[in-house]
């Protein structure tokens, strides 16, 4: 079977990590890069072993030498660029969030279905077999009652905000902020493990970064109600959260050391005993920055070959973005391009 030829949109650090992950998966090769600057695209392609480059999205979408496109542009552009690539018959792997609203993400999935291609959100944790280990062992905890999924990572770009400067990752015009960039990780873990909640309450710390009502969120907490259980998700781009995820049942409690990239899973039982559950190994080692992205790439390849259904994962994407729609609505986090 011929390799899947994938091009990239975006030349940021995450794109470099993605190409490292591509190198760990047999059956997929880098075809070339798009950038608004052709010189930059050519330089990026050469540096990563490809000889094609584009400075036109239309040309990339129409290029028959490309089977799929990885989109890692600013959040605001994800759905728009995905729809263009789908229109050209390309499979798309779109960095999170796949769309800035649930309606936007749904349009991408519907367009892909109509065109007969694959559309998948690049949310690495839902492809990590470590979270599968968690799901397959929840029965050890008995009846589930509580869960908490925290993730906070200080962004060095916040220093610019404090200095009164504007930066894209704290700018509503680019559909960024703590919820969209960080909160989406623990929300995915929550929905993956517990499903969609019945109700939620939310609190966010917001700031007007433009001085003209351009509200962006810095950190937040969401409380969820499930039948017989409650859960919390907390997230931040202005602090480092050191707490593990915790899932509590009447017979025991499971500790997961990291939401985006689990390395250690331990169960503590009510009788005082405990056990560590084995976490599947990774080709590049558990501490490598690329980490579990290789599983995401492998699943995308399998889906493009018709060997894996993405129905459940796409439903997860829509559920999470729908939750983010609700949080933004209740906390007054508005992006200029939001639909009325």
Secondary structure, DSSP 8 states (H G I E B T S, - for coil): ---EEEEEE--SHHHHHHHHHHTTSTTEEEEEEE-SSHHHHHHHHHHTT--EEES-HHHHHH-TT-SEEEE-S-GGGHHHHHHHHHHTT-EEEEES-S-SSHHHHHHHHHHHHHHT--EEEE-GGGG-HHHHHHHHTGGGG-SEEEEEEEEE---TTHHHHHTT---GGG-GGGT-SHIIIIIHHHHHHHHHHH-S-SEEEEEEEEEESSSSS-EEEEEEEEEEEETTEEEEEEEESSS-----EEEEESSEEEEES-SSS---EEEEETTS-EEEE-----TT-TTSSSTTHHHHHHHHHHHHTTSS--HHHHHHHHHHHHHHHHHHHHHT---TT---
